[in-house]
C-alpha cells in the first residue's frame, strides 16, 4: 500500500499482484461529496482530502533507479506496514506537539554549516585571529577546501548585503596560506600517497562498477555476492572526483541488488581500525567537523543538494516513555541505571521480543492489535518506572509493535531533524559504494543518543535476520518493514507526485537495507579522517611549542633545559625498538616489550593478563584494552589486530596504557 499525493489529496493505494492498484480512502466520497480527515503519524500531522475509491492501472511512469532494486511484490511489506501505522495512529488519541522545522533564510544555512564544521571564527562577531582555523584548513583535501570555500563565499556575500559591521572574511586570504604551504612543499608526498592508495583500490572499484548489471528479481540472499574492500584511506569526495575526471563514460547507478553488485567489506589496516567510541571526546569533535565537511564535499562533487534543517520550536513532555526526546529519556533513565546509553524501555522491549524466540514467523511484520497497543502504552506510562508492570502479559507481536511505535513517536526522528533529509538523499548517489560512504559519515554525525540507540536497533534487527530460515524475515523483508518507521514522518509531510512517493519508498527501503547489512562498516571512522586529526594535533603541538618557547624566553628560563626535557620525555630508559606499556590497574603495572613485525595489540594484552593472580585473574579479554595516548592523538582504543610496530612508526611519541573503557 502507498500514500500517493495529488491535487485532490492523499490516496492510500494497495498494490495487488494482479498489477492493479486499489485506492482506499479513510472515508469515501459519494455523489461528488467531499470529506476531509486528519491523521497523525508519530509527531507529524497530515491533512488530506479523501477521494472516491477507484481502481487504477499500474503507474505509467518509468521505474527509477531505486525502484529497479525492488520489484513490486517485494514492496508489498512496505505498503502493508504503512497501513498498520495508520491504524495504530488512529488509536493513539493523546496530543503530540508538532516539530516546527525552520526554513533558513539566505546565507543562514551556510553560516550554520560553518559553525557545525568548527569554523565560526572565520566570520561574524566572533571573527578575530583565525590561526586555529588556519591549522584546521591546512589539513583539508582539495574537495573539502572547495566545500568550505563555497560556503564562506555565500556567507560573505550575505553579510555584505546586510551591511554587517563586523569583519567579513576574504576567501582568498583564508585559503592563501593553505595553497602556499602546498606549493612550497619540497615534495608532493601527500598527493603521491593519495594516488598510491587510490591505485591500490582502483582495480577493485572498477571491477565492482562493472558488476552492475540488468535488474534481476532473484532474491539477493540466494546468490553469494563477490566481496571487495571499501577504500577508507582516501577521501570519499576525492575518490568521486577522480572517478569523474578519469572516466568519460557515464557512471552507472547502483541498483542496490546484491545479486548484481559486490558486497563491500572492511579492509584490514595494520595501524588498527578505529571505531566510533574509540577516540577521546576532543578528537571525536574534530572527527565530526571533518565528517560534515567531507559529506558536503561528496554531495557537492556528485551534484546532490545537501540541506540541513533545524527543529526551531518543539514542546515536549519532560517525563514518561513515549513522545519523549531521547536526551530527556536518558537523563531520567540514568537516575535509575548509572551510565546507561540506551533508553531502558527500548532495551526492555527488545528483551521481551527475544524472550518469545526470534524464530517466530513474521516477526516485526505481523502487527499487534491496535486497541491492545494503546492500552499497553497507557499501562507502561503508569507502571514501568515503578517496576509493577506485568511483562508476562505482553505478547511478542505487541512488543514488536510497541518498539516501532516508540521509534515513530520520538519528538525528533531517530535519524535526527538535521540529517534526515541527507539520509533520504543517499538513494540519489550514483553507486552503492558512494551510498555506503555517505551513510558512514552520517552515522558519525548523529548525536550520541541517536547513534547509540540506532546501533542497538540495527544489532537487534540483525539477530532477527540471523533466524530468517524459520521466521521468514530476510534482510530485505526487515528493511521494508522498518523503513517507514524511521523515514516516513518527514516523507509524508511532502507534497509529491505518485512517482516521487514510490521512489521515496523504494529508496528509503534500500537505505535501511544498507544500514542493517553494513552496520559494522558504518560504525568505523575512515582512516583518512583519523589521519587528518593526527595532522591537526601535530600542527597544534608545534604551535603550542612555539608559544611556550616565547613564554619561556620572556620569563628568562633556560630554554635549552625545557627542550631537552621535552625531547627525552618518552625516550627515558626505553631502548630503540622497545615500547613501555603501563597497566596501573593490574598487578604487573609496567612492562618493556620488544617490537616485532608480527606483534599485535592482542599479544600485548595477553602477556599482561597471563601474569595476573588473585582477583585480577578473573579479568577477561574484552574487559581491558590497550590504548594509544598522546603524541599525535588524544587517546585511542586499539583493536586486537593492530600491528604495534606499524602504529609506533605512525605515532612514535605515544604512551601505551592498558585500562578499561569509560562508561
C-alpha positions in Angstrom: 0.0 0.0 0.0 1.2 3.5 -0.6 0.4 7.1 0.0 0.0 9.0 -3.3 -0.2 12.8 -3.3 -2.3 14.6 -5.8 -4.2 17.9 -6.2 -7.2 16.2 -4.6 -5.4 14.9 -1.5 -3.5 11.8 -0.4 -4.7 8.4 -1.5 -3.8 5.2 0.2 -3.0 2.7 -2.5 -2.8 -1.1 -2.1 -0.8 -2.9 -4.7 -2.1 -6.3 -5.9 -0.1 -8.9 -7.6 -2.5 -8.8 -10.5 -1.0 -5.5 -11.5 -3.9 -3.3 -10.3 -3.7 -0.6 -7.6 -6.7 -0.2 -5.5 -7.2 3.2 -3.7 -8.6 3.1 -0.3 -9.8 6.3 1.3 -10.3 6.9 5.1 -13.8 8.0 4.2 -15.5 7.5 0.8 -16.9 10.4 -1.1 -20.3 9.6 -2.7 -22.1 11.5 -5.4 -19.3 14.1 -5.7 -19.4 14.8 -2.0 -16.0 15.5 -0.4 -14.8 14.7 3.1 -11.8 15.9 5.0 -9.9 13.9 7.5 -6.8 14.4 9.6 -4.4 11.7 10.5 -1.4 11.9 12.8 1.7 9.9 12.1 4.1 10.0 15.1 4.8 13.6 15.8 3.9 15.0 12.4 0.4 15.9 11.2 -1.1 15.4 7.7 -4.3 16.8 6.4 -5.7 15.4 3.3 -9.0 15.2 1.3 -10.2 11.7 0.7 -11.1 10.7 -2.7 -13.6 8.3 -4.3 -12.4 4.7 -4.1 -11.3 3.6 -7.5 -9.3 1.0 -9.3 -6.3 2.4 -11.2 -3.9 0.9 -13.7 -0.3 0.3 -12.7 1.6 3.7 -12.7 2.7 4.6 -16.3 5.9 6.3 -15.2 9.3 4.8 -15.8 10.8 3.0 -12.9 13.6 4.9 -11.1 17.0 3.6 -10.3 15.9 3.0 -6.7 12.8 1.1 -7.9 14.9 -1.2 -10.0 16.3 -2.9 -6.9 12.9 -3.6 -5.5 10.2 -5.4 -7.5 6.5 -4.7 -6.8 5.9 -7.9 -4.8 8.9 -7.2 -2.5 7.5 -3.7 -1.8 4.2 -5.1 -0.5 5.6 -5.3 3.0 6.4 -1.6 2.9 2.8 -0.6 2.0 1.3 -3.0 4.5 3.4 -1.5 7.2 2.2 2.0 6.3 -1.4 0.8 6.6 -0.6 -0.8 10.0 1.0 2.5 11.1 -2.2 4.4 10.0 -4.4 2.1 12.1 -2.1 2.4 15.1 -2.1 6.2 14.8 -5.9 6.3 14.8 -6.0 4.6 18.1 -3.4 7.0 19.7 -5.6 9.9 20.8 -3.2 11.8 23.1 -2.0 15.2 21.8 1.6 15.3 20.5 3.5 18.5 19.8 4.5 19.0 16.2 8.1 19.7 15.3 8.4 23.0 13.6 11.2 22.9 11.0 12.6 26.3 10.2 13.4 27.1 6.5 16.6 29.0 6.6 17.0 32.5 5.2 19.6 33.3 2.6 23.1 32.6 3.9 21.8 31.2 7.2 22.2 27.6 6.1 25.9 28.2 5.2 26.5 30.2 8.4 25.1 27.4 10.5 27.1 24.9 8.4 30.4 26.7 9.2 29.5 26.7 12.9 28.8 23.0 12.8 32.1 22.5 11.0 34.0 24.3 13.7 34.8 27.4 11.5 32.6 30.0 13.2 35.7 32.2 14.0 36.1 32.9 10.2 33.1 35.3 10.2 30.7 37.4 12.3 31.2 38.9 15.8 33.5 36.0 16.8 35.9 36.7 13.9 39.4 37.5 15.0 42.7 35.8 14.7 41.8 32.8 12.5 45.1 31.0 13.4 43.3 28.0 14.8 41.1 27.7 11.7 44.1 28.1 9.5 45.7 25.0 11.1 42.4 23.1 10.5 42.1 24.3 6.9 45.7 23.3 6.2 44.7 19.6 6.7 41.8 19.6 4.3 41.8 17.9 0.9 41.0 19.9 -2.3 37.4 18.8 -2.3 36.9 19.6 1.4 38.6 23.0 0.9 36.3 23.7 -2.1 33.2 22.9 0.0 34.3 25.3 2.8 35.2 28.0 0.2 31.8 27.7 -1.4 30.0 28.3 2.0 32.4 31.1 3.1 31.7 32.9 -0.2 27.9 32.7 0.3 28.2 33.9 3.9 30.5 36.8 2.8 28.0 37.9 0.1 25.1 37.7 2.6 26.9 39.7 5.2 27.8 42.4 2.7 24.2 42.6 1.5 23.1 43.1 5.1 25.8 45.7 5.7 27.0 44.0 8.8 29.7 46.0 10.6 31.8 43.1 11.9 34.7 41.5 10.0 33.9 39.8 6.7 36.3 37.1 5.6 38.1 37.2 2.2 38.1 33.7 0.8 41.4 34.4 -1.0 43.1 35.3 2.4 41.6 32.3 4.2 42.9 29.7 1.7 46.1 31.6 0.6 48.2 30.0 3.4 47.0 26.5 2.6 47.9 27.0 -1.1 51.3 28.5 -0.3 52.2 25.6 2.0 51.4 23.1 -0.6 53.2 25.0 -3.4 56.4 25.3 -1.4 56.4 21.7 -0.2 59.8 20.1 -1.2 58.0 17.0 -2.4 54.4 16.2 -3.2 54.3 13.3 -0.7 50.7 13.9 0.3 49.4 13.8 -3.3 51.6 10.9 -4.1 50.3 9.0 -1.1 46.8 9.8 -2.1 47.4 8.5 -5.7 49.1 5.4 -4.3 46.3 4.5 -2.0 43.8 5.1 -4.8 45.6 2.9 -7.2 45.6 0.2 -4.7 41.8 0.1 -4.8 41.2 1.3 -8.3 41.2 -2.1 -10.0 38.8 -3.5 -7.4 36.5 -0.4 -7.6 36.4 -0.7 -11.4 35.6 -4.4 -11.1 32.8 -3.5 -8.7 31.3 -0.9 -11.1 31.4 -3.4 -14.0 29.4 -5.9 -11.9 26.3 -3.6 -12.1 24.0 -5.4 -14.5 20.5 -5.7 -15.5 17.8 -6.0 -12.9 17.2 -9.5 -11.6 14.2 -10.5 -9.4 16.1 -13.4 -7.8 16.2 -12.8 -4.0 19.7 -11.5 -3.1 20.1 -14.0 -0.3 20.2 -16.8 -2.8 23.3 -15.6 -4.7 26.6 -15.2 -3.0 27.9 -11.7 -3.9 31.6 -11.1 -4.7 33.4 -9.2 -1.9 35.6 -6.1 -2.3 37.4 -3.9 0.2 36.0 -0.4 0.6 38.7 2.3 0.4 38.8 4.2 3.8 42.3 5.6 3.2 41.4 8.2 0.6 38.8 10.9 1.0 35.5 9.8 -0.4 34.9 13.0 -2.2 38.4 12.8 -3.8 37.6 9.3 -5.0 34.4 10.5 -6.5 36.1 13.5 -8.2 38.9 11.4 -9.6 36.4 8.9 -10.9 34.6 11.7 -12.7 37.8 13.3 -14.0 39.3 10.0 -15.1 36.3 8.5 -16.9 34.2 10.0 -19.7 31.8 7.1 -19.5 28.5 7.7 -17.7 28.7 6.3 -14.2 26.0 3.6 -14.0 23.8 4.0 -11.0 23.6 1.4 -8.2 20.6 -0.8 -8.3 21.1 -1.9 -4.7 20.5 -5.5 -5.7 23.1 -7.7 -4.1 22.5 -10.3 -6.9 24.4 -8.0 -9.3 26.6 -5.9 -7.0 29.6 -6.7 -4.9 29.4 -7.0 -1.2 31.8 -4.5 0.5 33.9 -5.4 3.4 36.1 -3.6 5.9 39.7 -3.6 4.8 42.5 -4.8 7.2 44.6 -1.9 8.5 47.9 -2.6 10.1 47.7 0.5 12.3 44.3 -0.6 13.5 40.6 0.0 12.7 39.2 3.0 14.6 35.5 2.6 15.6 33.1 5.2 16.9 33.8 5.3 20.7 37.5 4.5 20.4 38.6 8.2 20.4 38.8 10.8 23.2 36.0 13.4 23.1 38.3 16.2 21.9 39.4 14.1 18.9 35.9 12.9 18.2 34.8 16.5 18.0 37.4 17.1 15.3 36.2 13.9 13.5 32.6 15.3 13.4 33.8 18.6 12.0 35.7 16.7 9.3 32.9 14.3 8.6 30.4 17.2 7.9 32.9 18.9 5.5 33.6 15.5 3.8 29.9 14.7 3.4 29.2 18.1 2.0 32.2 17.8 -0.4 31.0 14.3 -1.5 27.5 15.6 -2.2 28.9 18.7 -4.0 31.1 16.6 -6.3 28.1 14.3 -7.2 25.7 17.3 -7.7 23.4 16.2 -4.8 21.8 19.0 -2.7 22.5 18.7 1.0 20.4 20.8 3.2 20.5 20.7 7.0 17.3 21.6 8.9 16.8 22.7 12.4 13.8 22.0 14.8 13.3 25.6 15.9 10.3 25.1 18.2 9.3 22.0 19.9 7.3 21.5 23.1 7.6 18.1 24.6 6.7 16.3 27.8 9.5 16.2 30.4 8.7 12.7 31.7 7.2 9.4 30.6 8.2 6.9 28.0 6.6 7.7 24.6 6.9 11.0 22.8 9.9 12.0 24.9 13.1 13.3 23.5 15.9 10.8 23.7 18.2 13.0 25.8 15.4 13.6 28.3 14.5 9.9 28.5 18.2 9.0 29.0 18.5 11.6 31.8 15.7 10.0 33.8 16.9 6.5 33.0 20.5 7.3 34.2 19.0 8.2 37.6 17.8 4.5 37.7 20.8 2.8 35.9 24.1 4.8 36.1 25.8 5.2 32.7 23.0 3.7 30.5 23.3 4.9 26.9 20.1 3.2 25.5 16.6 4.1 26.8 15.5 1.4 29.4 12.1 1.0 27.7 13.8 0.4 24.4 16.1 -2.3 25.9 13.2 -4.0 27.7 11.0 -4.1 24.6 13.9 -5.8 22.6 14.4 -8.2 25.5 10.7 -9.1 25.6 10.7 -9.8 21.8 13.8 -12.0 22.2 12.3 -13.9 25.1 9.5 -15.0 22.8 12.1 -16.5 20.4 13.4 -15.0 17.2 12.2 -17.9 15.2 8.6 -16.7 15.2 7.3 -16.4 11.6 6.5 -12.9 10.5 8.3 -11.3 13.5 8.2 -7.4 13.1 5.9 -7.8 10.1 2.7 -9.0 11.9 1.3 -6.2 14.0 -0.2 -6.4 17.4 -3.9 -5.4 18.0 -4.2 -1.6 17.8 -6.5 -1.3 20.8 -4.3 -3.6 22.9 -1.2 -1.5 21.9 -3.0 1.7 23.1 -3.8 0.1 26.4 -0.3 -1.2 26.9 1.1 2.2 26.3 -1.0 3.8 29.0 -0.2 1.0 31.4 3.5 1.3 30.7 3.5 5.0 31.2 1.9 4.5 34.7 3.9 1.4 35.9 7.2 1.0 34.1 9.4 3.0 36.4 7.5 1.7 39.5 8.5 -1.8 38.4 4.9 -3.1 38.7 4.2 -3.6 35.0 3.4 -7.2 34.1 5.7 -8.0 31.2 4.3 -11.6 31.0 1.1 -10.1 29.7 2.8 -8.6 26.6 2.6 -10.8 23.5 5.6 -10.9 21.3 4.0 -9.2 18.3 2.6 -6.5 20.7 6.2 -5.9 22.0 7.4 -5.5 18.3 4.6 -3.0 17.6 5.5 -1.1 20.8 9.1 -0.9 19.7 8.2 0.5 16.3 5.8 2.9 17.9 8.5 4.2 20.3 10.7 5.0 17.3 7.9 6.7 15.4 6.8 8.8 18.3 10.1 10.3 19.2 9.6 14.1 19.1 12.5 14.3 16.7 13.4 11.4 14.2 15.9 8.8 15.4 17.9 9.9 12.3 17.7 13.5 13.6 15.9 16.5 12.1 19.3 17.9 11.0 20.3 14.9 8.9 17.0 13.1 8.0 17.0 14.7 4.5 20.6 13.8 4.0 19.8 10.1 4.9 16.9 10.3 2.4 19.2 11.7 -0.3 21.6 8.7 0.0 19.4 6.9 -2.5 20.3 9.6 -5.2 24.0 8.8 -5.0 25.3 7.0 -8.2 26.9 3.9 -6.8 26.4 1.6 -3.9 30.0 2.3 -2.7 29.2 6.1 -2.5 25.9 5.4 -0.7 27.8 3.4 1.9 30.4 6.2 2.2 27.7 8.8 2.8 25.9 6.6 5.4 29.3 6.1 7.2 29.7 9.9 7.5 26.0 10.4 8.5 26.3 7.9 11.3 29.3 9.7 12.6 27.4 13.0 12.6 24.4 11.7 14.6 24.1 12.9 18.2 25.4 10.3 20.6 22.0 9.3 22.0 20.6 8.8 18.5 23.6 6.9 17.2 23.7 4.6 20.3 20.0 3.8 20.0 20.2 3.3 16.3 23.1 0.9 16.8 21.1 -1.1 19.4 18.2 -1.3 16.9 20.3 -2.5 14.0 22.1 -5.1 16.1 18.7 -6.4 17.1 17.4 -6.4 13.5 20.5 -8.4 12.5 19.7 -11.0 15.2 16.2 -11.3 13.7 17.6 -11.8 10.2 20.0 -14.5 11.5 16.9 -16.6 12.1 15.5 -16.0 8.6 15.2 -19.7 7.8 12.5 -20.0 10.4 11.0 -16.5 10.8 10.9 -15.9 7.0 12.3 -12.4 7.6 15.2 -11.7 5.3 17.3 -8.5 5.4 15.1 -7.1 2.6 11.8 -8.0 4.4 13.1 -6.4 7.6 14.2 -3.3 5.7 10.8 -3.0 4.1 9.0 -3.1 7.5 11.4 -0.8 9.4 12.0 1.9 6.7 8.6 3.6 7.1 9.1 3.7 10.9 12.5 5.6 10.5 11.9 7.7 7.4 8.1 8.1 6.9 7.4 11.1 9.2 9.3 13.5 7.0 8.5 11.9 3.7 4.7 12.0 4.3 4.9 15.7 5.1 5.9 16.4 1.5 3.5 17.2 -1.3 4.8 15.0 -4.0 3.8 13.1 -7.2 2.9 9.5 -7.4 6.3 8.7 -8.8 8.1 10.6 -6.0 6.2 8.6 -3.4 7.2 5.3 -5.0 10.8 6.4 -5.4 11.0 7.6 -1.8 9.6 4.3 -0.6 12.0 2.2 -2.6 14.9 4.5 -1.8 14.4 4.5 1.9 13.9 0.8 2.0 17.2 0.4 0.1 19.0 2.7 2.6 17.5 0.7 5.5 18.9 -2.4 3.9 22.4 -0.9 3.8 22.2 0.3 7.4 21.4 -3.2 8.6 23.7 -5.2 6.4 26.8 -2.9 6.7 26.4 -1.7 10.3 30.0 -2.8 11.3 31.5 -0.9 8.4 29.3 2.2 9.1 30.4 2.5 12.7 34.1 2.8 11.6 35.9 6.1 11.4 37.6 6.3 8.0 41.4 6.2 8.2 41.8 9.4 6.1 39.8 11.3 8.7 41.8 9.9 11.6 45.0 10.9 9.8 43.6 14.4 9.3 43.0 14.6 13.1 46.6 13.4 13.7 47.9 16.1 11.4 45.8 18.8 13.2 47.1 17.6 16.5 50.7 17.7 15.2 50.3 21.2 13.9 48.7 22.4 17.1 51.5 20.9 19.2 54.0 22.8 17.0 52.0 26.0 17.5 51.9 25.4 21.3 55.7 24.7 21.4 56.4 27.9 19.7 54.1 29.8 22.1 55.8 28.1 25.1 59.3 29.0 23.8 58.3 32.6 23.5 56.9 32.5 27.1 60.0 30.9 28.4 62.2 33.5 26.7 60.1 36.3 28.2 60.4 34.8 31.6 64.2 34.2 31.1 64.0 30.5 31.8 66.5 28.0 30.5 65.0 27.1 27.1 67.6 24.5 26.4 66.7 22.7 29.5 63.0 22.8 28.5 63.8 21.4 25.1 65.9 18.6 26.4 63.2 17.6 28.9 60.6 17.7 26.1 62.7 15.6 23.8 63.5 12.9 26.3 60.1 12.6 27.9 59.2 9.4 26.0 62.7 8.1 25.4 63.8 7.7 29.0 65.0 4.2 29.9 63.5 2.7 26.7 65.9 1.3 24.1 65.2 1.7 20.4 62.6 -0.8 19.1 61.1 -1.2 22.5 57.9 0.3 24.0 57.0 0.5 27.6 53.4 -0.4 28.3 51.7 0.8 31.5 48.9 -1.0 33.3 48.2 0.9 36.5 45.2 -1.2 37.5 46.9 -4.6 37.0 49.4 -6.4 39.3 52.1 -6.0 36.6 52.0 -2.2 36.3 54.6 -1.8 33.6 56.4 -3.9 31.0 59.0 -3.2 28.3 58.0 -5.0 25.1 60.2 -5.6 22.1 58.5 -4.6 18.8 58.4 -7.2 16.1 56.8 -7.3 12.7 54.1 -9.7 13.9 53.4 -8.2 17.4 49.7 -7.2 17.8 47.8 -5.4 20.4 46.1 -8.7 21.4 49.6 -10.2 22.1 50.5 -7.3 24.4 47.2 -7.7 26.4 47.8 -11.5 26.6 51.2 -11.0 28.2 49.8 -8.8 30.9 46.7 -10.9 31.6 48.8 -14.2 31.8 50.6 -12.8 34.8 47.5 -11.8 36.8 46.7 -13.6 40.0 44.0 -13.4 42.7 41.0 -11.2 42.0 42.7 -9.6 38.9 43.0 -13.1 37.4 39.2 -13.0 36.7 39.8 -10.2 34.1 38.9 -11.4 30.7 39.7 -10.3 27.2 37.3 -7.6 26.3 37.2 -6.0 29.8 40.5 -4.2 29.4 42.1 -2.6 26.3 45.4 -1.3 25.1 45.3 2.5 24.5 47.5 4.7 22.3 47.7 8.0 24.3 49.4 11.3 23.3 51.8 12.1 20.5 49.6 13.0 17.5 46.4 11.6 19.0 44.5 12.4 22.2 43.5 8.9 23.1 42.6 5.8 21.0 41.5 2.4 22.0 43.3 -0.2 19.8 41.6 -3.1 18.2 43.1 -6.6 18.7 44.6 -6.8 15.2 46.6 -3.6 15.4 50.3 -4.2 14.5 52.2 -2.4 17.1 55.4 -1.7 15.1 53.4 -0.1 12.3 51.5 2.1 14.8 54.6 3.0 16.6 56.1 4.3 13.4 53.0 6.4 12.8 53.0 7.8 16.4 56.5 7.3 18.0 55.7 9.8 20.8 52.7 8.0 22.1 52.4 6.3 25.5 50.8 2.8 25.8 48.4 2.1 28.6 46.2 -0.8 29.4 42.9 0.2 31.0 39.1 -0.4 30.8 36.8 1.7 28.6 35.0 4.5 30.3 31.2 4.2 30.8 
